[in-house]
Amino acid sequence: MKIAKSASLRLMALLFLLPGLGGLVVSAVVSTRYLDTLPTSPVPEEMRVVPRNIHGTVVYQTRQEDRRLSIVEYSSVAVFLAGLTLGLVHLERWGNVRSSELDMEEEDLSAARSK
């Protein structure tokens, strides 16, 4: 595999991994804030009737808050998994190339010894 292809694959993996991880951190911070600020019983006057279980505590949020946090969580996981997949593909290709290079070096050494 050419070095440029390997570098671009590694870059793409990082470009997916880091934002995905960042989104997961953001969703964890928002969940923690929700745990501290949202009511633990429904408040229909404020439209806080959608339950969310956060670390065993049920808090009630609006549909918009639920949708927003769910989108951040699910999209972050998807982006992170895409980056992880690209990283694994890069590592496998790098391993295959490295293995074939080592095989070629062993063949060269064997040929040099037999002369």
TIKE-452755 format. One record per atom (N, C-alpha, C, O): residue number from 1; residue in one letter; x, y, z. Coordinates in steps of 0.001 Angstrom, whole numbers, padded with zeros to 6 digits, m for minus. Each point is the difference from the previous one (the first is absolute). Layout:
! residues N
@k: NUM&r: A&x: X&y: Y&z: Z
...
END
This chain:
! residues 115
@k: 1&r: M&x: 000853&y: m001174&z: 000000
@k: 1&r: M&x: m000853&y: 001174&z: 000000
@k: 1&r: M&x: 000896&y: 001233&z: 000000
@k: 1&r: M&x: 001017&y: 000042&z: 000692
@k: 2&r: K&x: m001392&y: 000925&z: m001447
@k: 2&r: K&x: 000795&y: 001204&z: m000092
@k: 2&r: K&x: m000112&y: 000815&z: 001282
@k: 2&r: K&x: m001014&y: m000039&z: 000696
@k: 3&r: I&x: 002071&y: 000770&z: m000404
@k: 3&r: I&x: 000060&y: 000777&z: 001231
@k: 3&r: I&x: m001085&y: 001071&z: 000025
@k: 3&r: I&x: m000586&y: 000260&z: 001051
@k: 4&r: A&x: 000315&y: 000360&z: m002188
@k: 4&r: A&x: m001016&y: 001053&z: m000052
@k: 4&r: A&x: m001380&y: m000556&z: 000320
@k: 4&r: A&x: m000781&y: 000646&z: 000699
@k: 5&r: K&x: 000472&y: m001841&z: m001205
@k: 5&r: K&x: m001293&y: m000626&z: 000301
@k: 5&r: K&x: m000107&y: m000310&z: 001477
@k: 5&r: K&x: m001045&y: 000218&z: 000613
@k: 6&r: S&x: 002124&y: m000728&z: m000039
@k: 6&r: S&x: 000016&y: m000347&z: 001415
@k: 6&r: S&x: m000181&y: 001248&z: 000864
@k: 6&r: S&x: m000747&y: m000019&z: 000978
@k: 7&r: A&x: 001420&y: 001079&z: m001336
@k: 7&r: A&x: m000100&y: 001242&z: 000767
@k: 7&r: A&x: m001401&y: 000591&z: m000109
@k: 7&r: A&x: m000537&y: 000496&z: 000990
@k: 8&r: S&x: m000060&y: m000542&z: m002175
@k: 8&r: S&x: m001348&y: 000558&z: m000151
@k: 8&r: S&x: m001028&y: m000841&z: 000742
@k: 8&r: S&x: m000955&y: 000546&z: 000551
@k: 9&r: L&x: 001129&y: m001859&z: m000525
@k: 9&r: L&x: m000909&y: m000864&z: 000745
@k: 9&r: L&x: 000123&y: 000267&z: 001493
@k: 9&r: L&x: m001008&y: 000044&z: 000705
@k: 10&r: R&x: 002222&y: 000133&z: m000217
@k: 10&r: R&x: 000228&y: 000311&z: 001413
@k: 10&r: R&x: m000604&y: 001364&z: 000349
@k: 10&r: R&x: m000598&y: 000163&z: 001063
@k: 11&r: L&x: 000755&y: 000810&z: m001955
@k: 11&r: L&x: m000569&y: 001333&z: 000221
@k: 11&r: L&x: m001520&y: m000066&z: 000050
@k: 11&r: L&x: m000621&y: 000614&z: 000867
@k: 12&r: M&x: 000025&y: m001351&z: m001788
@k: 12&r: M&x: m001458&y: m000135&z: m000006
@k: 12&r: M&x: m000491&y: m000662&z: 001283
@k: 12&r: M&x: m001027&y: 000399&z: 000550
@k: 13&r: A&x: 001744&y: m001396&z: m000077
@k: 13&r: A&x: m000383&y: m000668&z: 001250
@k: 13&r: A&x: 000014&y: 001002&z: 001150
@k: 13&r: A&x: m000926&y: 000033&z: 000811
@k: 14&r: L&x: 001969&y: 000776&z: m000744
@k: 14&r: L&x: 000083&y: 001003&z: 001068
@k: 14&r: L&x: m001073&y: 001073&z: m000143
@k: 14&r: L&x: m000536&y: 000486&z: 000996
@k: 15&r: L&x: 000223&y: m000114&z: m002248
@k: 15&r: L&x: m001025&y: 001018&z: m000228
@k: 15&r: L&x: m001387&y: m000481&z: 000407
@k: 15&r: L&x: m000886&y: 000816&z: 000253
@k: 16&r: F&x: 000689&y: m002117&z: m000186
@k: 16&r: F&x: m001262&y: m000535&z: 000490
@k: 16&r: F&x: 000062&y: m000309&z: 001493
@k: 16&r: F&x: m000959&y: 000260&z: 000727
@k: 17&r: L&x: 002077&y: m000811&z: m000267
@k: 17&r: L&x: 000116&y: m000396&z: 001404
@k: 17&r: L&x: m000101&y: 001187&z: 000958
@k: 17&r: L&x: m000745&y: m000049&z: 000978
@k: 18&r: L&x: 001485&y: 001094&z: m001257
@k: 18&r: L&x: 000058&y: 001120&z: 000939
@k: 18&r: L&x: m001332&y: 000735&z: 000143
@k: 18&r: L&x: m000414&y: 000252&z: 001132
@k: 19&r: P&x: m000281&y: 000105&z: m002216
@k: 19&r: P&x: m001311&y: 000633&z: 000187
@k: 19&r: P&x: m001014&y: m000944&z: 000645
@k: 19&r: P&x: m000840&y: 000431&z: 000790
@k: 20&r: G&x: 000920&y: m001711&z: m001126
@k: 20&r: G&x: m000912&y: m000963&z: 000631
@k: 20&r: G&x: 000219&y: m000060&z: 001492
@k: 20&r: G&x: m000953&y: m000004&z: 000779
@k: 21&r: L&x: 002209&y: m000044&z: m000384
@k: 21&r: L&x: 000330&y: m000019&z: 001424
@k: 21&r: L&x: m000411&y: 001310&z: 000662
@k: 21&r: L&x: m000516&y: 000001&z: 001117
@k: 22&r: G&x: 000743&y: 001104&z: m001801
@k: 22&r: G&x: m000423&y: 001305&z: 000524
@k: 22&r: G&x: m001503&y: 000076&z: 000199
@k: 22&r: G&x: m000468&y: 000533&z: 001006
@k: 23&r: G&x: m000294&y: m001062&z: m001957
@k: 23&r: G&x: m001457&y: m000015&z: 000124
@k: 23&r: G&x: m000461&y: m000854&z: 001168
@k: 23&r: G&x: m000964&y: 000347&z: 000682
@k: 24&r: L&x: 001646&y: m001462&z: m000447
@k: 24&r: L&x: m000343&y: m000838&z: 001146
@k: 24&r: L&x: 000272&y: 000728&z: 001314
@k: 24&r: L&x: m000772&y: m000120&z: 000952
@k: 25&r: V&x: 001864&y: 000872&z: m000901
@k: 25&r: V&x: 000303&y: 000783&z: 001201
@k: 25&r: V&x: m001061&y: 001078&z: 000204
@k: 25&r: V&x: m000452&y: 000225&z: 001123
@k: 26&r: V&x: 000056&y: 000443&z: m002209
@k: 26&r: V&x: m001034&y: 001035&z: 000093
@k: 26&r: V&x: m001311&y: m000598&z: 000496
@k: 26&r: V&x: m000653&y: 000583&z: 000865
@k: 27&r: S&x: 000260&y: m001728&z: m001394
@k: 27&r: S&x: m001260&y: m000613&z: 000441
@k: 27&r: S&x: 000085&y: m000434&z: 001458
@k: 27&r: S&x: m001004&y: 000060&z: 000710
@k: 28&r: A&x: 002172&y: m000496&z: m000243
@k: 28&r: A&x: 000155&y: m000350&z: 001413
@k: 28&r: A&x: m000128&y: 001238&z: 000889
@k: 28&r: A&x: m000606&y: m000059&z: 001070
@k: 29&r: V&x: 001176&y: 001174&z: m001515
@k: 29&r: V&x: m000104&y: 001250&z: 000764
@k: 29&r: V&x: m001449&y: 000463&z: 000059
@k: 29&r: V&x: m000478&y: 000416&z: 001055
@k: 30&r: V&x: m000226&y: m000487&z: m002190
@k: 30&r: V&x: m001400&y: 000418&z: m000033
@k: 30&r: V&x: m000838&y: m000909&z: 000895
@k: 30&r: V&x: m000862&y: 000482&z: 000734
@k: 31&r: S&x: 001105&y: m001790&z: m000787
@k: 31&r: S&x: m000736&y: m000929&z: 000861
@k: 31&r: S&x: 000229&y: 000317&z: 001473
@k: 31&r: S&x: m000937&y: m000035&z: 000797
@k: 32&r: T&x: 002162&y: 000340&z: m000440
@k: 32&r: T&x: 000306&y: 000341&z: 001393
@k: 32&r: T&x: m000697&y: 001293&z: 000405
@k: 32&r: T&x: m000499&y: 000126&z: 001118
@k: 33&r: R&x: 000471&y: 000828&z: m002036
@k: 33&r: R&x: m000709&y: 001257&z: 000286
@k: 33&r: R&x: m001489&y: m000259&z: 000155
@k: 33&r: R&x: m000640&y: 000556&z: 000893
@k: 34&r: Y&x: 000081&y: m001403&z: m001765
@k: 34&r: Y&x: m001411&y: m000365&z: 000109
@k: 34&r: Y&x: m000277&y: m000639&z: 001359
@k: 34&r: Y&x: m001016&y: 000289&z: 000632
@k: 35&r: L&x: 001912&y: m001145&z: m000194
@k: 35&r: L&x: m000176&y: m000684&z: 001281
@k: 35&r: L&x: m000070&y: 001004&z: 001144
@k: 35&r: L&x: m000758&y: m000184&z: 000951
@k: 36&r: D&x: 001552&y: 001243&z: m001049
@k: 36&r: D&x: 000040&y: 001012&z: 001057
@k: 36&r: D&x: m001150&y: 001001&z: m000074
@k: 36&r: D&x: m000409&y: 000529&z: 001034
@k: 37&r: T&x: m000125&y: m000253&z: m002227
@k: 37&r: T&x: m000951&y: 001108&z: m000142
@k: 37&r: T&x: m001431&y: m000413&z: m000304
@k: 37&r: T&x: m000923&y: 000754&z: 000311
@k: 38&r: L&x: 000703&y: m001910&z: m000899
@k: 38&r: L&x: m001362&y: m000366&z: m000398
@k: 38&r: L&x: m000761&y: m000649&z: 001150
@k: 38&r: L&x: 000598&y: m000618&z: 000881
@k: 39&r: P&x: m001931&y: 000763&z: m000898
@k: 39&r: P&x: m000804&y: m000564&z: 001082
@k: 39&r: P&x: m000059&y: m001529&z: m000062
@k: 39&r: P&x: 000142&y: m000600&z: m001066
@k: 40&r: T&x: m000355&y: m000016&z: 002237
@k: 40&r: T&x: m000084&y: m001458&z: 000075
@k: 40&r: T&x: m001447&y: m000494&z: m000042
@k: 40&r: T&x: m000260&y: m001194&z: 000148
@k: 41&r: S&x: m000661&y: 002108&z: m000347
@k: 41&r: S&x: m001404&y: m000378&z: m000217
@k: 41&r: S&x: m000530&y: 000849&z: m001149
@k: 41&r: S&x: 000495&y: 001105&z: m000223
@k: 42&r: P&x: m001490&y: m001599&z: m000508
@k: 42&r: P&x: m000501&y: 000754&z: m001164
@k: 42&r: P&x: m000562&y: 001368&z: 000400
@k: 42&r: P&x: m000621&y: 000155&z: 001051
@k: 43&r: V&x: 000860&y: 000825&z: m001918
@k: 43&r: V&x: m000534&y: 001349&z: 000189
@k: 43&r: V&x: m000721&y: 000373&z: m001298
@k: 43&r: V&x: 000603&y: 000593&z: m000895
@k: 44&r: P&x: m001905&y: m000942&z: 000788
@k: 44&r: P&x: m000729&y: 000249&z: m001253
@k: 44&r: P&x: m000065&y: 001477&z: m000392
@k: 44&r: P&x: m000060&y: 000315&z: m001189
@k: 45&r: E&x: 000072&y: 000589&z: 002160
@k: 45&r: E&x: m000077&y: 001437&z: m000320
@k: 45&r: E&x: 001214&y: 000449&z: m000813
@k: 45&r: E&x: m000107&y: 000905&z: m000828
@k: 46&r: E&x: 001257&y: m001534&z: 001060
@k: 46&r: E&x: 001232&y: 000334&z: m000720
@k: 46&r: E&x: 000261&y: m000965&z: m001155
@k: 46&r: E&x: 001046&y: 000072&z: m000644
@k: 47&r: M&x: m001980&y: m000964&z: 000382
@k: 47&r: M&x: 000104&y: m001024&z: m001060
@k: 47&r: M&x: 001131&y: m000997&z: 000291
@k: 47&r: M&x: 000520&y: m000626&z: m000923
@k: 48&r: R&x: m000143&y: 000476&z: 002173
@k: 48&r: R&x: 001047&y: m000953&z: 000392
@k: 48&r: R&x: m000665&y: m001310&z: 000397
@k: 48&r: R&x: m000223&y: m000285&z: 001177
@k: 49&r: V&x: m000086&y: m000500&z: m002206
@k: 49&r: V&x: m000707&y: m001264&z: 000230
@k: 49&r: V&x: 000726&y: m001200&z: m000617
@k: 49&r: V&x: m000450&y: m001136&z: 000152
@k: 50&r: V&x: 001555&y: 001373&z: m000838
@k: 50&r: V&x: 000756&y: m001084&z: m000639
@k: 50&r: V&x: 001075&y: m000481&z: 000983
@k: 50&r: V&x: 000898&y: 000763&z: 000356
@k: 51&r: P&x: m000987&y: m002036&z: 000089
@k: 51&r: P&x: 000984&y: m000484&z: 000984
@k: 51&r: P&x: 001336&y: m000355&z: m000647
@k: 51&r: P&x: 000063&y: m000412&z: m001159
@k: 52&r: R&x: 000994&y: 000582&z: 001936
@k: 52&r: R&x: 001340&y: m000428&z: m000419
@k: 52&r: R&x: 000694&y: m000547&z: 001237
@k: 52&r: R&x: 000071&y: 000661&z: 001035
@k: 53&r: N&x: 000433&y: m001870&z: m001161
@k: 53&r: N&x: 000713&y: m000640&z: 001102
@k: 53&r: N&x: 001480&y: 000354&z: m000113
@k: 53&r: N&x: 000664&y: m000347&z: m000977
@k: 54&r: I&x: m000166&y: 001036&z: 001984
@k: 54&r: I&x: 001410&y: 000392&z: 000026
@k: 54&r: I&x: 000606&y: m000563&z: 001290
@k: 54&r: I&x: m000292&y: 000472&z: 001099
@k: 55&r: H&x: 001131&y: m001480&z: m001258
@k: 55&r: H&x: 000676&y: m000646&z: 001135
@k: 55&r: H&x: m000992&y: m000459&z: 001071
@k: 55&r: H&x: 000253&y: 000153&z: 001195
@k: 56&r: G&x: m001376&y: m000712&z: m001628
@k: 56&r: G&x: m000979&y: m000544&z: 000940
@k: 56&r: G&x: m000991&y: 001019&z: 000532
@k: 56&r: G&x: m000905&y: m000364&z: 000750
@k: 57&r: T&x: 001047&y: 001611&z: m001111
@k: 57&r: T&x: m000937&y: 001039&z: 000422
@k: 57&r: T&x: m000810&y: 000435&z: m001209
@k: 57&r: T&x: 000559&y: 000321&z: m001048
@k: 58&r: V&x: m001876&y: m000312&z: 001197
@k: 58&r: V&x: m000866&y: 000414&z: m001107
@k: 58&r: V&x: m000282&y: 001487&z: 000136
@k: 58&r: V&x: m000482&y: 000464&z: 001033
@k: 59&r: V&x: 000792&y: 000276&z: m002094
@k: 59&r: V&x: m000323&y: 001426&z: m000066
@k: 59&r: V&x: m000955&y: 000201&z: m001160
@k: 59&r: V&x: m000072&y: m000829&z: m000907
@k: 60&r: Y&x: m000656&y: 001923&z: 000938
@k: 60&r: Y&x: m000990&y: 000275&z: m001038
@k: 60&r: Y&x: 000414&y: 001233&z: m000791
@k: 60&r: Y&x: 000356&y: 001038&z: 000558
@k: 61&r: Q&x: m000415&y: m001187&z: m001870
@k: 61&r: Q&x: 000450&y: 001040&z: m000915
@k: 61&r: Q&x: m001079&y: 000254&z: m001050
@k: 61&r: Q&x: m000985&y: m000734&z: m000089
@k: 62&r: T&x: 001188&y: 001780&z: m000697
@k: 62&r: T&x: m000925&y: 000269&z: m001099
@k: 62&r: T&x: 000361&y: m000895&z: m001182
@k: 62&r: T&x: 001088&y: m000576&z: m000045
@k: 63&r: R&x: m002001&y: 000465&z: m000901
@k: 63&r: R&x: 000268&y: m000812&z: m001202
@k: 63&r: R&x: 001187&y: 000558&z: m000785
@k: 63&r: R&x: 000801&y: m000760&z: m000545
@k: 64&r: Q&x: m000693&y: 002074&z: 000490
@k: 64&r: Q&x: 001106&y: 000627&z: m000733
@k: 64&r: Q&x: 001344&y: m000308&z: 000672
@k: 64&r: Q&x: 000977&y: m000298&z: m000688
@k: 65&r: E&x: m000919&y: 000366&z: 002003
@k: 65&r: E&x: 001235&y: m000332&z: 000716
@k: 65&r: E&x: 000372&y: m001462&z: m000224
@k: 65&r: E&x: 001168&y: m000335&z: m000197
@k: 66&r: D&x: m002178&y: m000525&z: 000229
@k: 66&r: D&x: 000242&y: m001426&z: m000223
@k: 66&r: D&x: 000517&y: m000249&z: m001410
@k: 66&r: D&x: 000962&y: m000746&z: m000184
@k: 67&r: R&x: m001583&y: 001356&z: m000802
@k: 67&r: R&x: 000411&y: m000179&z: m001397
@k: 67&r: R&x: 001413&y: 000516&z: m000226
@k: 67&r: R&x: 000810&y: m000659&z: m000650
@k: 68&r: R&x: m000515&y: 001837&z: 001188
@k: 68&r: R&x: 001324&y: 000592&z: m000187
@k: 68&r: R&x: 001108&y: m000874&z: 000607
@k: 68&r: R&x: 001021&y: m000249&z: m000640
@k: 69&r: L&x: m001229&y: m000207&z: 001866
@k: 69&r: L&x: 001016&y: m000820&z: 000652
@k: 69&r: L&x: 000135&y: m001352&z: m000683
@k: 69&r: L&x: 001109&y: m000515&z: m000143
@k: 70&r: S&x: m002225&y: m000062&z: m000278
@k: 70&r: S&x: 000057&y: m001291&z: m000692
@k: 70&r: S&x: 000748&y: 000108&z: m001319
@k: 70&r: S&x: 000772&y: m000892&z: m000352
@k: 71&r: I&x: m000993&y: 001977&z: m000378
@k: 71&r: I&x: 000707&y: 000197&z: m001269
@k: 71&r: I&x: 001505&y: 000119&z: 000239
@k: 71&r: I&x: 000795&y: m000591&z: m000731
@k: 72&r: V&x: m000407&y: 001349&z: 001747
@k: 72&r: V&x: 001431&y: 000151&z: 000307
@k: 72&r: V&x: 000596&y: m001349&z: 000387
@k: 72&r: V&x: 001083&y: m000356&z: m000465
@k: 73&r: E&x: m001781&y: m000395&z: 001310
@k: 73&r: E&x: 000514&y: m001299&z: 000443
@k: 73&r: E&x: 000151&y: m000970&z: m001171
@k: 73&r: E&x: 001071&y: m000574&z: m000196
@k: 74&r: Y&x: m002129&y: 000392&z: m000575
@k: 74&r: Y&x: 000026&y: m000989&z: m001080
@k: 74&r: Y&x: 000953&y: 000393&z: m001124
@k: 74&r: Y&x: 000706&y: m000854&z: m000536
@k: 75&r: S&x: m000678&y: 002132&z: 000175
@k: 75&r: S&x: 000903&y: 000407&z: m001077
@k: 75&r: S&x: 001462&y: m000088&z: 000453
@k: 75&r: S&x: 000876&y: m000337&z: m000797
@k: 76&r: S&x: m000614&y: 000637&z: 002064
@k: 76&r: S&x: 001375&y: m000115&z: 000515
@k: 76&r: S&x: 000470&y: m001442&z: m000025
@k: 76&r: S&x: 001139&y: m000281&z: m000373
@k: 77&r: V&x: m002006&y: m000627&z: 000766
@k: 77&r: V&x: 000356&y: m001420&z: m000030
@k: 77&r: V&x: 000257&y: m000441&z: m001432
@k: 77&r: V&x: 000964&y: m000719&z: m000264
@k: 78&r: A&x: m001823&y: 001145&z: m000670
@k: 78&r: A&x: 000164&y: m000388&z: m001409
@k: 78&r: A&x: 001318&y: 000533&z: m000567
@k: 78&r: A&x: 000727&y: m000730&z: m000674
@k: 79&r: V&x: m000422&y: 001992&z: 000944
@k: 79&r: V&x: 001241&y: 000602&z: m000508
@k: 79&r: V&x: 001216&y: m000683&z: 000628
@k: 79&r: V&x: 000985&y: m000268&z: m000688
@k: 80&r: F&x: m001052&y: m000013&z: 001993
@k: 80&r: F&x: 001104&y: m000675&z: 000684
@k: 80&r: F&x: 000215&y: m001397&z: m000571
@k: 80&r: F&x: 001139&y: m000407&z: m000232
@k: 81&r: L&x: m002229&y: m000333&z: 000003
@k: 81&r: L&x: 000131&y: m001350&z: m000562
@k: 81&r: L&x: 000548&y: 000027&z: m001424
@k: 81&r: L&x: 000755&y: m000890&z: m000391
@k: 82&r: A&x: m001130&y: 001903&z: m000385
@k: 82&r: A&x: 000561&y: 000135&z: m001348
@k: 82&r: A&x: 001511&y: 000224&z: 000083
@k: 82&r: A&x: 000760&y: m000601&z: m000759
@k: 83&r: G&x: m000330&y: 001455&z: 001669
@k: 83&r: G&x: 001429&y: 000237&z: 000179
@k: 83&r: G&x: 000728&y: m001231&z: 000497
@k: 83&r: G&x: 001121&y: m000279&z: m000425
@k: 84&r: L&x: m001760&y: m000467&z: 001331
@k: 84&r: L&x: 000599&y: m001226&z: 000508
@k: 84&r: L&x: 000153&y: m001027&z: m001120
@k: 84&r: L&x: 001021&y: m000682&z: m000087
@k: 85&r: T&x: m002025&y: 000575&z: m000757
@k: 85&r: T&x: 000064&y: m000924&z: m001130
@k: 85&r: T&x: 001122&y: 000382&z: m000958
@k: 85&r: T&x: 000771&y: m000856&z: m000434
@k: 86&r: L&x: m000682&y: 002137&z: 000107
@k: 86&r: L&x: 001088&y: 000458&z: m000879
@k: 86&r: L&x: 001360&y: m000256&z: 000628
@k: 86&r: L&x: 000945&y: m000386&z: m000688
@k: 87&r: G&x: m000845&y: 000600&z: 001988
@k: 87&r: G&x: 001260&y: m000263&z: 000693
@k: 87&r: G&x: 000375&y: m001471&z: m000043
@k: 87&r: G&x: 001167&y: m000338&z: m000194
@k: 88&r: L&x: m002144&y: m000536&z: 000374
@k: 88&r: L&x: 000271&y: m001438&z: m000057
@k: 88&r: L&x: 000406&y: m000436&z: m001405
@k: 88&r: L&x: 000889&y: m000837&z: m000162
@k: 89&r: V&x: m001542&y: 001406&z: m000853
@k: 89&r: V&x: 000379&y: m000304&z: m001380
@k: 89&r: V&x: 001435&y: 000448&z: m000243
@k: 89&r: V&x: 000790&y: m000724&z: m000607
@k: 90&r: H&x: m000455&y: 001922&z: 001084
@k: 90&r: H&x: 001371&y: 000500&z: m000153
@k: 90&r: H&x: 000995&y: m000941&z: 000675
@k: 90&r: H&x: 001024&y: m000348&z: m000588
@k: 91&r: L&x: m001319&y: m000061&z: 001814
@k: 91&r: L&x: 000920&y: m000881&z: 000720
@k: 91&r: L&x: 000164&y: m001346&z: m000696
@k: 91&r: L&x: 001104&y: m000543&z: m000053
@k: 92&r: E&x: m002196&y: 000007&z: m000478
@k: 92&r: E&x: 000115&y: m001284&z: m000695
@k: 92&r: E&x: 000823&y: 000139&z: m001273
@k: 92&r: E&x: 000857&y: m000837&z: m000282
@k: 93&r: R&x: m001114&y: 001888&z: m000484
@k: 93&r: R&x: 000794&y: 000206&z: m001224
@k: 93&r: R&x: 001457&y: 000234&z: 000326
@k: 93&r: R&x: 000881&y: m000525&z: m000681
@k: 94&r: W&x: m000614&y: 001313&z: 001723
@k: 94&r: W&x: 001374&y: 000260&z: 000401
@k: 94&r: W&x: 000665&y: m001303&z: 000435
@k: 94&r: W&x: 001163&y: m000240&z: m000324
@k: 95&r: G&x: m001896&y: m000606&z: 001061
@k: 95&r: G&x: 000547&y: m001281&z: 000433
@k: 95&r: G&x: 000297&y: m000919&z: m001161
@k: 95&r: G&x: 001022&y: m000686&z: m000005
@k: 96&r: N&x: m001914&y: 000664&z: m000994
@k: 96&r: N&x: 000228&y: m000838&z: m001179
@k: 96&r: N&x: 001218&y: 000476&z: m000780
@k: 96&r: N&x: 000809&y: m000812&z: m000448
@k: 97&r: V&x: m000676&y: 002106&z: 000287
@k: 97&r: V&x: 001146&y: 000553&z: m000723
@k: 97&r: V&x: 001278&y: m000296&z: 000771
@k: 97&r: V&x: 001003&y: m000406&z: m000587
@k: 98&r: R&x: m001036&y: 000603&z: 001873
@k: 98&r: R&x: 001189&y: m000253&z: 000832
@k: 98&r: R&x: 000381&y: m001475&z: m000053
@k: 98&r: R&x: 001182&y: m000336&z: m000069
@k: 99&r: S&x: m002170&y: m000534&z: 000101
@k: 99&r: S&x: 000258&y: m001435&z: m000056
@k: 99&r: S&x: 000645&y: m000383&z: m001324
@k: 99&r: S&x: 000946&y: m000787&z: m000025
@k: 100&r: S&x: m001451&y: 001340&z: m001079
@k: 100&r: S&x: 000571&y: m000325&z: m001302
@k: 100&r: S&x: 001418&y: 000570&z: m000122
@k: 100&r: S&x: 000855&y: m000616&z: m000635
@k: 101&r: E&x: m000598&y: 001779&z: 001233
@k: 101&r: E&x: 001353&y: 000559&z: m000013
@k: 101&r: E&x: 000961&y: m000902&z: 000761
@k: 101&r: E&x: 001127&y: m000219&z: m000443
@k: 102&r: L&x: m001564&y: m000308&z: 001589
@k: 102&r: L&x: 000844&y: m000891&z: 000785
@k: 102&r: L&x: 000265&y: m001310&z: m000750
@k: 102&r: L&x: 001106&y: m000537&z: 000054
@k: 103&r: D&x: m002121&y: 000030&z: m000750
@k: 103&r: D&x: 000185&y: m001215&z: m000799
@k: 103&r: D&x: 001027&y: 000227&z: m001096
@k: 103&r: D&x: 000846&y: m000858&z: m000254
@k: 104&r: M&x: m000921&y: 002027&z: m000401
@k: 104&r: M&x: 000946&y: 000311&z: m001061
@k: 104&r: M&x: 001414&y: 000123&z: 000561
@k: 104&r: M&x: 000962&y: m000437&z: m000633
@k: 105&r: E&x: m000834&y: 001032&z: 001820
@k: 105&r: E&x: 001323&y: 000131&z: 000620
@k: 105&r: E&x: 000565&y: m001383&z: 000336
@k: 105&r: E&x: 001192&y: m000244&z: m000190
@k: 106&r: E&x: m002040&y: m000657&z: 000686
@k: 106&r: E&x: 000455&y: m001354&z: 000322
@k: 106&r: E&x: 000450&y: m000728&z: m001264
@k: 106&r: E&x: 001005&y: m000710&z: 000025
@k: 107&r: E&x: m001742&y: 000877&z: m001138
@k: 107&r: E&x: 000383&y: m000623&z: m001262
@k: 107&r: E&x: 001341&y: 000540&z: m000478
@k: 107&r: E&x: 000843&y: m000758&z: m000480
@k: 108&r: D&x: m000647&y: 002067&z: 000611
@k: 108&r: D&x: 001269&y: 000608&z: m000398
@k: 108&r: D&x: 001153&y: m000518&z: 000842
@k: 108&r: D&x: 001087&y: m000257&z: m000518
@k: 109&r: L&x: m001321&y: 000104&z: 001812
@k: 109&r: L&x: 001040&y: m000524&z: 000890
@k: 109&r: L&x: 000312&y: m001456&z: m000333
@k: 109&r: L&x: 001163&y: m000403&z: 000000
@k: 110&r: S&x: m002184&y: m000378&z: m000281
@k: 110&r: S&x: 000202&y: m001404&z: m000359
@k: 110&r: S&x: 000784&y: m000120&z: m001293
@k: 110&r: S&x: 000889&y: m000842&z: m000126
@k: 111&r: A&x: m001228&y: 001702&z: m000845
@k: 111&r: A&x: 000700&y: m000026&z: m001268
@k: 111&r: A&x: 001454&y: 000411&z: 000173
@k: 111&r: A&x: 000883&y: m000566&z: m000644
@k: 112&r: A&x: m000624&y: 001544&z: 001505
@k: 112&r: A&x: 001372&y: 000457&z: 000238
@k: 112&r: A&x: 000816&y: m001072&z: 000726
@k: 112&r: A&x: 001197&y: m000130&z: m000253
@k: 113&r: R&x: m001808&y: m000622&z: 001132
@k: 113&r: R&x: 000713&y: m001061&z: 000734
@k: 113&r: R&x: 000323&y: m001181&z: m000903
@k: 113&r: R&x: 001035&y: m000645&z: 000161
@k: 114&r: S&x: m001909&y: 000367&z: m001100
@k: 114&r: S&x: 000220&y: m001171&z: m000859
@k: 114&r: S&x: 001092&y: 000254&z: m001041
@k: 114&r: S&x: 000495&y: m000953&z: m000602
@k: 115&r: K&x: m000112&y: 002194&z: 000379
@k: 115&r: K&x: 001048&y: 000309&z: m000988
@k: 115&r: K&x: 001352&y: m000250&z: 000523
@k: 115&r: K&x: 000985&y: 000211&z: m000708
END
